[in-house]
C-alpha cells in the first residue's frame, strides 16, 4: 500500500463507531492496517463493527460508553494501550442531534449536544494528546465538523455552535501540539446518512441508495453527497504518514467533492482616526461593507 493508505502497526480510537459515518471510519482504518478501538453507547452496533473488522482479518475491540466524561476518554486511551500497545490516532466522531428553533430549544437540548460533541471531543483529545506526548512519536487527532458549523443551519443552534467550535479547537491544538509532532485537523463530512434522510430534498435519493441504486451524479457532484465510505478515505489519509505536515486545517469531503475551508479572515476593513461613531459606521457599512456582507446558510440553498 502507498504511504497515504498504509496504517500498518498503528492504533486508532473512533468514537461513535457503531453506525453510519463512524462505522465507515473504523472499517476503513482497519482495512488500511490499523487496530481499532470501537466506541459507541449501543453495545450491539459496536460489537457488530468489531465483528466485521475481525472477520476481515483486522484487529478491534469495543468500549461501550458515552463520550463526554473524562473517565470515558481515559478508558478509551487505556484500552488502546492495553489491547494494542499504543495509540496513534483519535477520531472524535460521536454526536447527537436535538434540533429545535431557538425559542423552543430547552437547556437539556442544548447541554446534551454540547456535552457529547464539544466536551466529548475535548476530553478524548486531551487524553489522547497526553498519551501521545508520553509515547514521543507524534500522533493524529481528527475532529468531525459539519457544514452547519461553517454556514449556520436553521433549527440547529446547539449543533452548529459545537461544530464551529470543533474547528477552532483543532486549529488551537495544532499550535499547542506541534512540537510533539501531533497533528489536529477537522473533517467536514457530507454523506447520505439517516440524518440527511430527514431533509426533504434528500429523502428519495437516500431511500434509493438504501435499496442498492447508485447515487445520481448531480447529488455526488453538486451536493457533495456520497456514501460514508467516500468520507472515510480522508480519515485514513489524515491518520497516515503521508499527512505528517497537515495540521490546523478544516477539510470538507463528500461524494465527488474535496474542499479546503479558509480560516476566517477580514472581508473588508476601514479606519477612522480617533475612533468611530454610529453615523460613521452606518455610512461605511452602506458605502463599503454591505457589498461584502456574508450570507448565512449552505451554498446548496442558492
N, C-alpha and C positions, 0 to 999 in steps of 0.2 A: 504493500500500500504506500501511497505518497505520504509525505510528512503532514499534509493537510487532512489526512483521513486515518492516520495511524495513532491509536491511543494505547498501544500495547504496553502493559505494565502500569498504566495509570488507573487511578481510583476516583470515581465521581459520586457525588451525592445529588440526587434530584428530588426536590420536594414536590408534592402534588403529582406523583408519577403513576397513579393508578389508572388514569383515564386520559383521553384526548391528547393535548399537546405534551403534557408531562410524560405520558406513557411513550409517545413517539420519541421524545428526547432520550429516555432511558434505553429504549431498544436500539436506537441509533448509536449511542455511546458504547453500548455493549458490543454491537456489531463491529465497531471500529477497534475493539480490543480492550476497552476499559472494564474494570469491575465496577459494579454499580450498587449503591445503597438506594433502595427504592422506598421513598416515604409517601404515606398517604394516611388519611384518617380512616378510610374504608379498608378493612383487612382483606376482604375478598378480592378487590381490584388490585391492591398492592401485591398480594400473593400471586395473582394471575400474571402480572407483569414479570415478577421474578421467575415464575414457572416457564414463561415463554423465552426469557433470556437463557435460562439453564438448558431448556430443550434445544436451543440453537447452538449450544456448546459454550455459552458465556458463563460469567460468574456474577451472582447478585444475591442480595439479602434484603429483607423488608424490615422497616421500622414503622410501626403503626402509632402515630401520634399527631396531634395538631401542631402546626408551626405557630410561633408567636412566643411561647415561653422560652426562657433561656435554657431550661432543662431539656427541652426537645432538641434545641440546636446542639447542645453539648453531647446528647445521646447520639445524634446523627454522626458527628465527627468521631466520637469514641468508637462507634460501630464500624466506621470505615477503617479505622486504625487497627482495631482488634480483629476484624474479619479478614482484612486485605493488606494490612501492614502500613498504610499511609493514606493521605488524602491529597488529591491534586486539583480537583475541580468541585466547586459548589454551585449548583444550578438552582436558584431560588425561584421556583415556578408556582408554588402553592398559592391559591387565591379563592376568593368567594365573591359573589355579587349580592347586593341588596339595593336594587335600583328603585329610586323614587325621586320625584322632583323635590326641590329644596324645601318647600313648605310642608311636605308630607314626610320627609325623612326624619326618623327618630334618632335619638342618641345611640341606641343599640345598633341601628342600621349603619351608622357612621363608624362607631367604635369597632365593630366586628371586622369591617373591611380594612380599617387602618391596622388593627392588631394582626390580621392574617398577612396582608401584603407588605406593609411597611415595617412593622415591628418584627414580623417573621423573617423578612429578608435581612433586617439589621442584626437580629440575634444569630441567625445562621451564618451570615457573612462575617460577623465578629468572631464566632467560634472557629470558623474555617481559617480566617486570617491568622489567628493566634497559633493554630496547629501548623499552618504552612510556614510561618516565620520560624517556628521551632525546628521544622524539618530542614530549613535553609536551602531549599531547592526551587523556590518560587511556587507559583500556583495560578489558578484561574477562579475568578468569581464572576458569575453571569447572573444579572438581574433581568427580570422579564417586565418590560414596559408594555405600552399599548398605544394605538393611535389616539385613544381617549385622553391620554396624558399629554400628547403633543398638540392636539387641536381643541380639546374640550368635547364633551358628549352630553347631550340632553338627558336628564334624569340620572346622571352618574356623578354627582358632586363628590361622593366618597371615593369611587373607583378612579375617576380622572385625577383627583388630587394625589392619591397614593402612587399612581403610575407616573405622574410628573415628578414626584418626589424620588422615585427609584432611579430615574435618570440622573438627577442631581446627586444622589447617593453614590452612584457608580463613578461619576466624574470626581467627586471628593475622594473616594477610596483610591482612584487611580493616582492621585497625588500622594496620598498618605502611604500607600503600599509599594510605590515604585522602587524604592531602594531594596525592598525584599524580593523583587522580581515577581511580584504578584500583580496580575492584571485584573482590572474590573471594568466590565462593559455591560451595556443594557441592550437587550434584543427587543425589538418592537415587532411582534408577530401578527400576521393576519392569516387566517385559515378557516376552512369550513369546519365548525365545531358545533356542539349543541347550543353554545351561547350565540353564535352568529345565526343559527337557525331560527332564533326568536325574532330576528329582524325581518320584517315582512318581505323586503325585496330579495332576501336570500333564502327564504323558506323552501321554495320549489327546487332550487338548484341543490340545496342540501339534501332534500329527500331523494332526488335522482342520483346524487353522489352516493348516498347510503345504499341505494338499490344497485350500485355497481356501475353506473354510467360514468363516462368521462366528464370532467368539469369543462364547460364550454370555454373557448379561448378568451372571449370577452371578459369573463369573470377572472380568469387567471391573469390576464394582462391589465385590463382597465381597473379592476377592483382589487388586484393582488390577493385573490382568494384561491388557494390551492388546498393541498392536504396538510395535515400535521407533519407528515414526513418531509414535505418541502421545507418547513421551518427547521426541522431537526438537523439539516445539513449545516446550518450556520452554528448551531450549538456544538457540533462535532469540531468544526474548524476553530472556533474560539477556545475549545479545550485542548487543541493540538499544539505541537511545537511550532507550526507554521505561523501562528498568530502571536508570537513572542513580543512583538513590538506594538501590538494593537491594544490600547487601553484608553479608558475615558470616553469611549465612543457610544453613540446610540445608533444601532444598525437595524433597519427595517427589512423584513423578508416575508414574502407570501406569494404563492402562485409562481408566476414568472418574474416577479419584481424583487430586486435587491436595492436598498436605498441607504444612504448615509445621511443622517439628520445633522443639520448645522447646530452648533452651540448657539444659544441666544445671543443676539447682537443688537446694537442700537440701529434702528432702521432710519431714523432721521435725528439730527441734532441741531440745536440753535442756542445761541448765547445772548445774554442781556447783561451788560456790565452793571454791577450793583445789585443784581437780582431781578426777579420777576414780580409783576402784579397781575391780578386776574385779567385785566384788559389786554395786557401784552401777551399773556398765554393764549387768550381767545383769538387774537389776531394771528399769532404764529401758527396755532392749530389750523385755522381756516386757510391760511395762505401757503403753509409749508407741510404740516404734518398730515393733514386729512387725506392727501393723495397716497400716503404711505401706510395708512392705518391697516392693521391686520384683521381679517375676519375670523370668526370662530367656526368650528365645525370641520370635519374631514373634507378633503378635496373631492371625494366621490359624491358629495352633496351639490357640487356645482352643476 
